[in-house]
Amino acid sequence: LGNFSQACYNSAIQGSVLTSTCIRTNGGYNTSSYDLNSVIENVDGSLKWQGSNFIETCRNTQLAGSSELAAECKTRAQQFVSTKINLDDHIAAIDGTLKYELEHHHHHH
């Protein structure tokens, strides 16, 4: 799942928006953006893939390495703490466009 960073370069984060230039299936490149606020939540100071609206309680967002979103997020006690989440877990580049990939659970009995 995800692994956009393997197909993309010049990635950057402004606020909650990830922008990256990614290779297309035809060999060309495409620059696109994805608003991470729709898929990441701040839970007591930790970024989680389970809700949305992290930007409401987080600040100083930036890209750490090639694929991690780093931020300072508020805990329930209203303290800002540093936290990171690996965007490669769920952000993929599909034909040069950033997309959110949900986990597929297959149960075989």
N, CA, C and O atoms as a Tinker XYZ file with bonds, in Angstrom:
   436  protein
     1  N      0.838000   -1.200000    0.000000    73     2
     2  CA     0.000000    0.000000    0.000000    64     1     3
     3  C      0.871000    1.247000    0.000000    63     2     4     5
     4  O      2.008000    1.231000    0.471000    81     3
     5  N      0.325000    2.309000   -0.528000    73     3     6
     6  CA     1.020000    3.576000   -0.447000    64     5     7
     7  C      2.315000    3.609000   -1.223000    63     6     8     9
     8  O      2.353000    3.332000   -2.422000    81     7
     9  N      3.399000    3.961000   -0.502000    73     7    10
    10  CA     4.743000    4.044000   -1.079000    64     9    11
    11  C      4.875000    5.085000   -2.177000    63    10    12    13
    12  O      5.619000    4.875000   -3.135000    81    11
    13  N      4.163000    6.212000   -2.058000    73    11    14
    14  CA     4.274000    7.267000   -3.058000    64    13    15
    15  C      5.708000    7.760000   -3.198000    63    14    16    17
    16  O      6.123000    8.156000   -4.287000    81    15
    17  N      6.477000    7.738000   -2.093000    73    15    18
    18  CA     7.805000    8.363000   -2.135000    64    17    19
    19  C      8.749000    7.641000   -3.092000    63    18    20    21
    20  O      9.735000    8.222000   -3.543000    81    19
    21  N      8.454000    6.372000   -3.407000    73    19    22
    22  CA     9.315000    5.639000   -4.330000    64    21    23
    23  C      9.115000    6.093000   -5.772000    63    22    24    25
    24  O      9.980000    5.866000   -6.619000    81    23
    25  N      7.974000    6.738000   -6.060000    73    23    26
    26  CA     7.668000    7.163000   -7.429000    64    25    27
    27  C      7.655000    8.682000   -7.574000    63    26    28    29
    28  O      7.376000    9.207000   -8.652000    81    27
    29  N      7.959000    9.384000   -6.484000    73    27    30
    30  CA     7.800000   10.834000   -6.486000    64    29    31
    31  C      9.056000   11.544000   -5.982000    63    30    32    33
    32  O      9.893000   10.959000   -5.294000    81    31
    33  N      9.158000   12.816000   -6.345000    73    31    34
    34  CA    10.259000   13.640000   -5.849000    64    33    35
    35  C      9.745000   15.063000   -5.653000    63    34    36    37
    36  O      8.612000   15.375000   -6.020000    81    35
    37  N     10.584000   15.925000   -5.073000    73    35    38
    38  CA    10.178000   17.306000   -4.798000    64    37    39
    39  C      8.923000   17.369000   -3.941000    63    38    40    41
    40  O      8.083000   18.249000   -4.131000    81    39
    41  N      8.792000   16.443000   -3.000000    73    39    42
    42  CA     7.618000   16.455000   -2.130000    64    41    43
    43  C      7.737000   17.573000   -1.101000    63    42    44    45
    44  O      8.830000   17.887000   -0.631000    81    43
    45  N      6.606000   18.163000   -0.760000    73    43    46
    46  CA     6.582000   19.227000    0.240000    64    45    47
    47  C      5.224000   19.240000    0.911000    63    46    48    49
    48  O      4.231000   18.789000    0.340000    81    47
    49  N      5.189000   19.765000    2.134000    73    47    50
    50  CA     3.934000   19.899000    2.864000    64    49    51
    51  C      3.756000   21.355000    3.253000    63    50    52    53
    52  O      4.646000   21.972000    3.837000    81    51
    53  N      2.588000   21.894000    2.918000    73    51    54
    54  CA     2.218000   23.234000    3.363000    64    53    55
    55  C      0.903000   23.115000    4.083000    63    54    56    57
    56  O     -0.113000   22.757000    3.488000    81    55
    57  N      0.920000   23.419000    5.382000    73    55    58
    58  CA    -0.292000   23.217000    6.171000    64    57    59
    59  C     -0.596000   21.738000    6.201000    63    58    60    61
    60  O      0.184000   20.955000    6.743000    81    59
    61  N     -1.732000   21.337000    5.621000    73    59    62
    62  CA    -2.080000   19.910000    5.602000    64    61    63
    63  C     -1.963000   19.326000    4.202000    63    62    64    65
    64  O     -2.322000   18.169000    3.983000    81    63
    65  N     -1.463000   20.117000    3.246000    73    63    66
    66  CA    -1.460000   19.684000    1.849000    64    65    67
    67  C     -0.086000   19.169000    1.417000    63    66    68    69
    68  O      0.922000   19.870000    1.505000    81    67
    69  N     -0.084000   17.930000    0.951000    73    67    70
    70  CA     1.119000   17.311000    0.401000    64    69    71
    71  C      1.132000   17.564000   -1.098000    63    70    72    73
    72  O      0.149000   17.289000   -1.787000    81    71
    73  N      2.244000   18.089000   -1.604000    73    71    74
    74  CA     2.409000   18.290000   -3.044000    64    73    75
    75  C      3.642000   17.513000   -3.482000    63    74    76    77
    76  O      4.668000   17.536000   -2.802000    81    75
    77  N      3.546000   16.827000   -4.611000    73    75    78
    78  CA     4.661000   16.014000   -5.066000    64    77    79
    79  C      4.619000   15.852000   -6.575000    63    78    80    81
    80  O      3.556000   15.926000   -7.192000    81    79
    81  N      5.796000   15.628000   -7.164000    73    79    82
    82  CA     5.889000   15.350000   -8.597000    64    81    83
    83  C      6.176000   13.868000   -8.756000    63    82    84    85
    84  O      7.179000   13.364000   -8.250000    81    83
    85  N      5.288000   13.169000   -9.464000    73    83    86
    86  CA     5.354000   11.707000   -9.518000    64    85    87
    87  C      5.373000   11.219000  -10.964000    63    86    88    89
    88  O      4.812000   11.848000  -11.861000    81    87
    89  N      6.034000   10.079000  -11.162000    73    87    90
    90  CA     6.151000    9.522000  -12.508000    64    89    91
    91  C      4.827000    8.918000  -12.958000    63    90    92    93
    92  O      4.118000    8.288000  -12.173000    81    91
    93  N      4.506000    9.120000  -14.229000    73    91    94
    94  CA     3.288000    8.566000  -14.802000    64    93    95
    95  C      3.606000    7.254000  -15.506000    63    94    96    97
    96  O      4.767000    6.948000  -15.782000    81    95
    97  N      2.567000    6.487000  -15.792000    73    95    98
    98  CA     2.797000    5.187000  -16.419000    64    97    99
    99  C      3.408000    5.348000  -17.813000    63    98   100   101
   100  O      4.079000    4.439000  -18.301000    81    99
   101  N      3.183000    6.497000  -18.457000    73    99   102
   102  CA     3.762000    6.702000  -19.784000    64   101   103
   103  C      5.191000    7.252000  -19.726000    63   102   104   105
   104  O      5.793000    7.542000  -20.760000    81   103
   105  N      5.729000    7.393000  -18.500000    73   103   106
   106  CA     7.096000    7.854000  -18.345000    64   105   107
   107  C      7.229000    9.342000  -18.111000    63   106   108   109
   108  O      8.314000    9.821000  -17.781000    81   107
   109  N      6.141000   10.085000  -18.277000    73   107   110
   110  CA     6.185000   11.515000  -17.996000    64   109   111
   111  C      6.012000   11.779000  -16.508000    63   110   112   113
   112  O      5.910000   10.850000  -15.707000    81   111
   113  N      5.980000   13.065000  -16.150000    73   111   114
   114  CA     5.813000   13.425000  -14.746000    64   113   115
   115  C      4.593000   14.302000  -14.562000    63   114   116   117
   116  O      4.204000   15.048000  -15.461000    81   115
   117  N      3.997000   14.203000  -13.392000    73   115   118
   118  CA     2.814000   14.985000  -13.074000    64   117   119
   119  C      2.947000   15.498000  -11.648000    63   118   120   121
   120  O      3.343000   14.749000  -10.755000    81   119
   121  N      2.618000   16.773000  -11.425000    73   119   122
   122  CA     2.632000   17.339000  -10.076000    64   121   123
   123  C      1.193000   17.422000   -9.583000    63   122   124   125
   124  O      0.319000   17.946000  -10.273000    81   123
   125  N      0.958000   16.900000   -8.384000    73   123   126
   126  CA    -0.388000   16.943000   -7.826000    64   125   127
   127  C     -0.314000   17.207000   -6.336000    63   126   128   129
   128  O      0.752000   17.125000   -5.726000    81   127
   129  N     -1.453000   17.523000   -5.763000    73   127   130
   130  CA    -1.543000   17.796000   -4.328000    64   129   131
   131  C     -2.627000   16.936000   -3.711000    63   130   132   133
   132  O     -3.584000   16.545000   -4.379000    81   131
   133  N     -2.468000   16.643000   -2.418000    73   131   134
   134  CA    -3.493000   15.893000   -1.690000    64   133   135
   135  C     -3.630000   16.507000   -0.304000    63   134   136   137
   136  O     -2.634000   16.705000    0.392000    81   135
   137  N     -4.855000   16.807000    0.096000    73   135   138
   138  CA    -5.084000   17.393000    1.417000    64   137   139
   139  C     -5.186000   16.278000    2.455000    63   138   140   141
   140  O     -6.189000   15.569000    2.527000    81   139
   141  N     -4.146000   16.139000    3.245000    73   139   142
   142  CA    -4.063000   15.076000    4.248000    64   141   143
   143  C     -5.052000   15.287000    5.393000    63   142   144   145
   144  O     -5.300000   14.371000    6.177000    81   143
   145  N     -5.622000   16.497000    5.490000    73   143   146
   146  CA    -6.556000   16.783000    6.574000    64   145   147
   147  C     -7.796000   15.910000    6.500000    63   146   148   149
   148  O     -8.492000   15.724000    7.498000    81   147
   149  N     -8.073000   15.373000    5.312000    73   147   150
   150  CA    -9.268000   14.548000    5.161000    64   149   151
   151  C     -9.064000   13.114000    5.645000    63   150   152   153
   152  O    -10.032000   12.370000    5.801000    81   151
   153  N     -7.808000   12.720000    5.883000    73   151   154
   154  CA    -7.548000   11.318000    6.239000    64   153   155
   155  C     -6.705000   11.126000    7.495000    63   154   156   157
   156  O     -6.467000    9.990000    7.904000    81   155
   157  N     -6.248000   12.217000    8.119000    73   155   158
   158  CA    -5.408000   12.087000    9.321000    64   157   159
   159  C     -6.021000   12.892000   10.460000    63   158   160   161
   160  O     -6.507000   14.008000   10.271000    81   159
   161  N     -5.985000   12.300000   11.636000    73   159   162
   162  CA    -6.558000   12.899000   12.833000    64   161   163
   163  C     -5.479000   13.012000   13.904000    63   162   164   165
   164  O     -4.546000   12.209000   13.939000    81   163
   165  N     -5.606000   14.001000   14.770000    73   163   166
   166  CA    -4.743000   14.109000   15.945000    64   165   167
   167  C     -5.461000   13.471000   17.125000    63   166   168   169
   168  O     -6.522000   13.938000   17.540000    81   167
   169  N     -4.878000   12.397000   17.666000    73   167   170
   170  CA    -5.456000   11.718000   18.823000    64   169   171
   171  C     -4.503000   11.889000   20.009000    63   170   172   173
   172  O     -3.495000   11.192000   20.119000    81   171
   173  N     -4.842000   12.821000   20.883000    73   171   174
   174  CA    -4.047000   13.059000   22.093000    64   173   175
   175  C     -2.567000   13.265000   21.775000    63   174   176   177
   176  O     -1.696000   12.752000   22.477000    81   175
   177  N     -2.291000   14.023000   20.707000    73   175   178
   178  CA    -0.904000   14.343000   20.388000    64   177   179
   179  C     -0.239000   13.406000   19.402000    63   178   180   181
   180  O      0.939000   13.570000   19.086000    81   179
   181  N     -0.992000   12.408000   18.903000    73   179   182
   182  CA    -0.433000   11.481000   17.917000    64   181   183
   183  C     -1.242000   11.535000   16.628000    63   182   184   185
   184  O     -2.473000   11.561000   16.652000    81   183
   185  N     -0.531000   11.551000   15.499000    73   183   186
   186  CA    -1.210000   11.535000   14.204000    64   185   187
   187  C     -1.644000   10.116000   13.879000    63   186   188   189
   188  O     -0.848000    9.181000   13.961000    81   187
   189  N     -2.921000    9.959000   13.507000    73   187   190
   190  CA    -3.480000    8.627000   13.227000    64   189   191
   191  C     -4.267000    8.634000   11.929000    63   190   192   193
   192  O     -4.880000    9.632000   11.552000    81   191
   193  N     -4.231000    7.477000   11.249000    73   191   194
   194  CA    -5.021000    7.280000   10.025000    64   193   195
   195  C     -6.407000    6.816000   10.420000    63   194   196   197
   196  O     -6.736000    5.662000   10.146000    81   195
   197  N     -7.227000    7.617000   11.034000    73   195   198
   198  CA    -8.523000    7.064000   11.402000    64   197   199
   199  C     -9.603000    8.115000   11.450000    63   198   200   201
   200  O    -10.740000    7.817000   11.815000    81   199
   201  N     -9.280000    9.309000   11.097000    73   199   202
   202  CA   -10.291000   10.341000   11.143000    64   201   203
   203  C     -9.885000   11.461000   10.225000    63   202   204   205
   204  O     -9.437000   11.222000    9.104000    81   203
   205  N    -10.039000   12.692000   10.692000    73   203   206
   206  CA    -9.691000   13.832000    9.866000    64   205   207
   207  C     -9.475000   15.046000   10.752000    63   206   208   209
   208  O     -9.614000   14.986000   11.974000    81   207
   209  N     -9.129000   16.164000   10.093000    73   207   210
   210  CA    -9.045000   17.466000   10.755000    64   209   211
   211  C     -7.887000   17.610000   11.733000    63   210   212   213
   212  O     -8.023000   18.306000   12.739000    81   211
   213  N     -6.747000   16.968000   11.465000    73   211   214
   214  CA    -5.599000   17.134000   12.364000    64   213   215
   215  C     -5.100000   18.576000   12.393000    63   214   216   217
   216  O     -4.562000   19.023000   13.406000    81   215
   217  N     -5.273000   19.310000   11.288000    73   215   218
   218  CA    -4.660000   20.634000   11.195000    64   217   219
   219  C     -5.271000   21.603000   12.205000    63   218   220   221
   220  O     -4.668000   22.625000   12.532000    81   219
   221  N     -6.470000   21.279000   12.700000    73   219   222
   222  CA    -7.142000   22.119000   13.687000    64   221   223
   223  C     -6.345000   22.200000   14.988000    63   222   224   225
   224  O     -6.375000   23.221000   15.675000    81   223
   225  N     -5.628000   21.117000   15.327000    73   223   226
   226  CA    -4.926000   21.063000   16.614000    64   225   227
   227  C     -3.433000   20.788000   16.458000    63   226   228   229
   228  O     -2.756000   20.453000   17.430000    81   227
   229  N     -2.921000   20.930000   15.240000    73   227   230
   230  CA    -1.488000   20.716000   15.012000    64   229   231
   231  C     -0.873000   21.941000   14.346000    63   230   232   233
   232  O     -1.570000   22.725000   13.701000    81   231
   233  N      0.442000   22.099000   14.509000    73   231   234
   234  CA     1.143000   23.231000   13.912000    64   233   235
   235  C      2.519000   22.772000   13.428000    63   234   236   237
   236  O      2.940000   21.643000   13.678000    81   235
   237  N      3.203000   23.676000   12.730000    73   235   238
   238  CA     4.571000   23.411000   12.247000    64   237   239
   239  C      4.677000   22.117000   11.453000    63   238   240   241
   240  O      5.608000   21.336000   11.649000    81   239
   241  N      3.721000   21.893000   10.557000    73   239   242
   242  CA     3.782000   20.680000    9.741000    64   241   243
   243  C      4.917000   20.779000    8.740000    63   242   244   245
   244  O      5.179000   21.846000    8.186000    81   243
   245  N      5.588000   19.661000    8.514000    73   243   246
   246  CA     6.659000   19.616000    7.537000    64   245   247
   247  C      6.907000   18.186000    7.107000    63   246   248   249
   248  O      6.462000   17.236000    7.752000    81   247
   249  N      7.623000   18.052000    6.012000    73   247   250
   250  CA     7.983000   16.726000    5.535000    64   249   251
   251  C      9.309000   16.341000    6.169000    63   250   252   253
   252  O     10.286000   17.085000    6.075000    81   251
   253  N      9.346000   15.181000    6.816000    73   251   254
   254  CA    10.580000   14.663000    7.417000    64   253   255
   255  C     11.040000   13.500000    6.551000    63   254   256   257
   256  O     10.278000   12.562000    6.316000    81   255
   257  N     12.264000   13.552000    6.080000    73   255   258
   258  CA    12.729000   12.529000    5.167000    64   257   259
   259  C     11.938000   12.636000    3.878000    63   258   260   261
   260  O     11.538000   13.733000    3.487000    81   259
   261  N     11.703000   11.500000    3.204000    73   259   262
   262  CA    10.989000   11.560000    1.937000    64   261   263
   263  C      9.500000   11.307000    2.088000    63   262   264   265
   264  O      8.730000   11.570000    1.165000    81   263
   265  N      9.083000   10.796000    3.251000    73   263   266
   266  CA     7.683000   10.363000    3.321000    64   265   267
   267  C      6.983000   10.584000    4.656000    63   266   268   269
   268  O      5.830000   10.179000    4.803000    81   267
   269  N      7.626000   11.204000    5.626000    73   267   270
   270  CA     6.970000   11.356000    6.920000    64   269   271
   271  C      6.419000   12.760000    7.111000    63   270   272   273
   272  O      7.085000   13.755000    6.822000    81   271
   273  N      5.175000   12.818000    7.609000    73   271   274
   274  CA     4.585000   14.082000    8.019000    64   273   275
   275  C      4.962000   14.289000    9.482000    63   274   276   277
   276  O      4.607000   13.483000   10.342000    81   275
   277  N      5.678000   15.367000    9.755000    73   275   278
   278  CA     6.046000   15.712000   11.129000    64   277   279
   279  C      5.253000   16.947000   11.528000    63   278   280   281
   280  O      5.029000   17.838000   10.708000    81   279
   281  N      4.828000   17.001000   12.790000    73   279   282
   282  CA     4.050000   18.143000   13.271000    64   281   283
   283  C      4.150000   18.214000   14.787000    63   282   284   285
   284  O      4.618000   17.286000   15.446000    81   283
   285  N      3.697000   19.344000   15.318000    73   283   286
   286  CA     3.505000   19.469000   16.762000    64   285   287
   287  C      2.000000   19.490000   16.965000    63   286   288   289
   288  O      1.294000   20.344000   16.428000    81   287
   289  N      1.521000   18.529000   17.752000    73   287   290
   290  CA     0.073000   18.400000   17.940000    64   289   291
   291  C     -0.291000   18.480000   19.415000    63   290   292   293
   292  O      0.479000   18.075000   20.286000    81   291
   293  N     -1.469000   19.006000   19.672000    73   291   294
   294  CA    -1.937000   19.173000   21.049000    64   293   295
   295  C     -2.413000   17.865000   21.652000    63   294   296   297
   296  O     -3.104000   17.077000   21.006000    81   295
   297  N     -2.030000   17.649000   22.899000    73   295   298
   298  CA    -2.566000   16.533000   23.676000    64   297   299
   299  C     -3.871000   16.989000   24.336000    63   298   300   301
   300  O     -4.253000   18.155000   24.237000    81   299
   301  N     -4.539000   16.068000   24.998000    73   299   302
   302  CA    -5.774000   16.427000   25.707000    64   301   303
   303  C     -5.486000   17.455000   26.788000    63   302   304   305
   304  O     -6.361000   18.238000   27.157000    81   303
   305  N     -4.248000   17.453000   27.297000    73   303   306
   306  CA    -3.863000   18.420000   28.329000    64   305   307
   307  C     -3.450000   19.763000   27.719000    63   306   308   309
   308  O     -2.952000   20.647000   28.415000    81   307
   309  N     -3.669000   19.898000   26.398000    73   307   310
   310  CA    -3.388000   21.136000   25.676000    64   309   311
   311  C     -1.899000   21.462000   25.569000    63   310   312   313
   312  O     -1.522000   22.623000   25.410000    81   311
   313  N     -1.057000   20.433000   25.659000    73   311   314
   314  CA     0.375000   20.606000   25.450000    64   313   315
   315  C      0.707000   20.222000   24.018000    63   314   316   317
   316  O      0.152000   19.258000   23.490000    81   315
   317  N      1.618000   20.975000   23.377000    73   315   318
   318  CA     2.062000   20.592000   22.036000    64   317   319
   319  C      3.210000   19.592000   22.140000    63   318   320   321
   320  O      4.186000   19.836000   22.850000    81   319
   321  N      3.096000   18.474000   21.439000    73   319   322
   322  CA     4.158000   17.465000   21.421000    64   321   323
   323  C      4.500000   17.153000   19.968000    63   322   324   325
   324  O      3.664000   17.309000   19.077000    81   323
   325  N      5.731000   16.712000   19.738000    73   323   326
   326  CA     6.154000   16.362000   18.383000    64   325   327
   327  C      5.664000   14.975000   18.022000    63   326   328   329
   328  O      5.724000   14.059000   18.841000    81   327
   329  N      5.186000   14.818000   16.813000    73   327   330
   330  CA     4.693000   13.527000   16.358000    64   329   331
   331  C      4.950000   13.390000   14.869000    63   330   332   333
   332  O      5.111000   14.385000   14.163000    81   331
   333  N      4.990000   12.142000   14.390000    73   331   334
   334  CA     5.216000   11.865000   12.975000    64   333   335
   335  C      4.299000   10.739000   12.527000    63   334   336   337
   336  O      3.870000    9.909000   13.328000    81   335
   337  N      4.006000   10.728000   11.225000    73   335   338
   338  CA     3.272000    9.615000   10.643000    64   337   339
   339  C      3.864000    9.358000    9.269000    63   338   340   341
   340  O      4.189000   10.296000    8.540000    81   339
   341  N      4.004000    8.083000    8.914000    73   339   342
   342  CA     4.603000    7.746000    7.625000    64   341   343
   343  C      3.530000    7.738000    6.540000    63   342   344   345
   344  O      2.658000    6.870000    6.514000    81   343
   345  N      3.612000    8.720000    5.650000    73   343   346
   346  CA     2.603000    8.850000    4.600000    64   345   347
   347  C      2.662000    7.696000    3.610000    63   346   348   349
   348  O      1.678000    7.414000    2.927000    81   347
   349  N      3.820000    7.021000    3.526000    73   347   350
   350  CA     3.941000    5.885000    2.615000    64   349   351
   351  C      3.011000    4.734000    3.004000    63   350   352   353
   352  O      2.765000    3.836000    2.198000    81   351
   353  N      2.495000    4.759000    4.233000    73   351   354
   354  CA     1.563000    3.710000    4.652000    64   353   355
   355  C      0.310000    3.707000    3.776000    63   354   356   357
   356  O     -0.206000    2.642000    3.436000    81   355
   357  N     -0.179000    4.890000    3.410000    73   355   358
   358  CA    -1.464000    4.963000    2.708000    64   357   359
   359  C     -1.518000    5.921000    1.534000    63   358   360   361
   360  O     -2.509000    5.925000    0.804000    81   359
   361  N     -0.491000    6.733000    1.324000    73   359   362
   362  CA    -0.515000    7.650000    0.189000    64   361   363
   363  C      0.261000    7.012000   -0.959000    63   362   364   365
   364  O      1.431000    6.657000   -0.818000    81   363
   365  N     -0.409000    6.876000   -2.088000    73   363   366
   366  CA     0.187000    6.241000   -3.260000    64   365   367
   367  C      0.175000    7.234000   -4.414000    63   366   368   369
   368  O     -0.582000    8.205000   -4.409000    81   367
   369  N      1.026000    6.975000   -5.400000    73   367   370
   370  CA     1.006000    7.763000   -6.632000    64   369   371
   371  C      0.428000    6.862000   -7.715000    63   370   372   373
   372  O      1.085000    5.928000   -8.173000    81   371
   373  N     -0.805000    7.148000   -8.121000    73   371   374
   374  CA    -1.479000    6.359000   -9.153000    64   373   375
   375  C     -1.371000    7.132000  -10.463000    63   374   376   377
   376  O     -1.994000    8.182000  -10.619000    81   375
   377  N     -0.589000    6.620000  -11.398000    73   375   378
   378  CA    -0.352000    7.288000  -12.676000    64   377   379
   379  C      0.033000    8.756000  -12.470000    63   378   380   381
   380  O     -0.448000    9.640000  -13.179000    81   379
   381  N      0.913000    9.000000  -11.482000    73   379   382
   382  CA     1.425000   10.342000  -11.260000    64   381   383
   383  C      0.578000   11.231000  -10.376000    63   382   384   385
   384  O      0.920000   12.393000  -10.157000    81   383
   385  N     -0.532000   10.699000   -9.862000    73   383   386
   386  CA    -1.421000   11.503000   -9.021000    64   385   387
   387  C     -1.489000   10.932000   -7.612000    63   386   388   389
   388  O     -1.683000    9.730000   -7.432000    81   387
   389  N     -1.328000   11.802000   -6.609000    73   387   390
   390  CA    -1.374000   11.364000   -5.217000    64   389   391
   391  C     -2.787000   10.941000   -4.843000    63   390   392   393
   392  O     -3.758000   11.653000   -5.101000    81   391
   393  N     -2.880000    9.757000   -4.225000    73   391   394
   394  CA    -4.179000    9.234000   -3.801000    64   393   395
   395  C     -4.033000    8.578000   -2.428000    63   394   396   397
   396  O     -2.946000    8.158000   -2.031000    81   395
   397  N     -5.161000    8.503000   -1.716000    73   395   398
   398  CA    -5.205000    7.789000   -0.445000    64   397   399
   399  C     -5.648000    6.361000   -0.718000    63   398   400   401
   400  O     -6.683000    6.134000   -1.345000    81   399
   401  N     -4.868000    5.405000   -0.251000    73   399   402
   402  CA    -5.226000    3.988000   -0.426000    64   401   403
   403  C     -5.640000    3.401000    0.906000    63   402   404   405
   404  O     -4.888000    3.423000    1.880000    81   403
   405  N     -6.843000    2.878000    0.925000    73   403   406
   406  CA    -7.372000    2.257000    2.129000    64   405   407
   407  C     -6.884000    0.819000    2.191000    63   406   408   409
   408  O     -6.630000    0.192000    1.163000    81   407
   409  N     -6.756000    0.309000    3.400000    73   407   410
   410  CA    -6.368000   -1.078000    3.563000    64   409   411
   411  C     -7.510000   -1.982000    3.134000    63   410   412   413
   412  O     -8.682000   -1.703000    3.387000    81   411
   413  N     -7.138000   -3.075000    2.478000    73   411   414
   414  CA    -8.141000   -4.076000    2.116000    64   413   415
   415  C     -7.895000   -5.291000    2.998000    63   414   416   417
   416  O     -6.800000   -5.853000    3.000000    81   415
   417  N     -8.899000   -5.688000    3.736000    73   415   418
   418  CA    -8.756000   -6.852000    4.616000    64   417   419
   419  C     -9.416000   -8.058000    3.956000    63   418   420   421
   420  O    -10.631000   -8.079000    3.760000    81   419
   421  N     -8.623000   -9.042000    3.623000    73   419   422
   422  CA    -9.173000  -10.255000    3.041000    64   421   423
   423  C     -9.024000  -11.385000    4.054000    63   422   424   425
   424  O     -7.927000  -11.670000    4.533000    81   423
   425  N    -10.114000  -12.003000    4.360000    73   423   426
   426  CA   -10.074000  -13.108000    5.322000    64   425   427
   427  C    -10.300000  -14.424000    4.598000    63   426   428   429
   428  O    -11.345000  -14.640000    3.984000    81   427
   429  N     -9.310000  -15.297000    4.678000    73   427   430
   430  CA    -9.428000  -16.605000    4.051000    64   429   431
   431  C     -9.559000  -17.645000    5.153000    63   430   432   433
   432  O     -8.747000  -17.693000    6.076000    81   431
   433  N    -10.584000  -18.470000    5.047000    73   431   434
   434  CA   -10.770000  -19.521000    6.051000    64   433   435
   435  C    -10.571000  -20.886000    5.427000    63   434   436
   436  O    -10.686000  -21.901000    6.114000    81   435
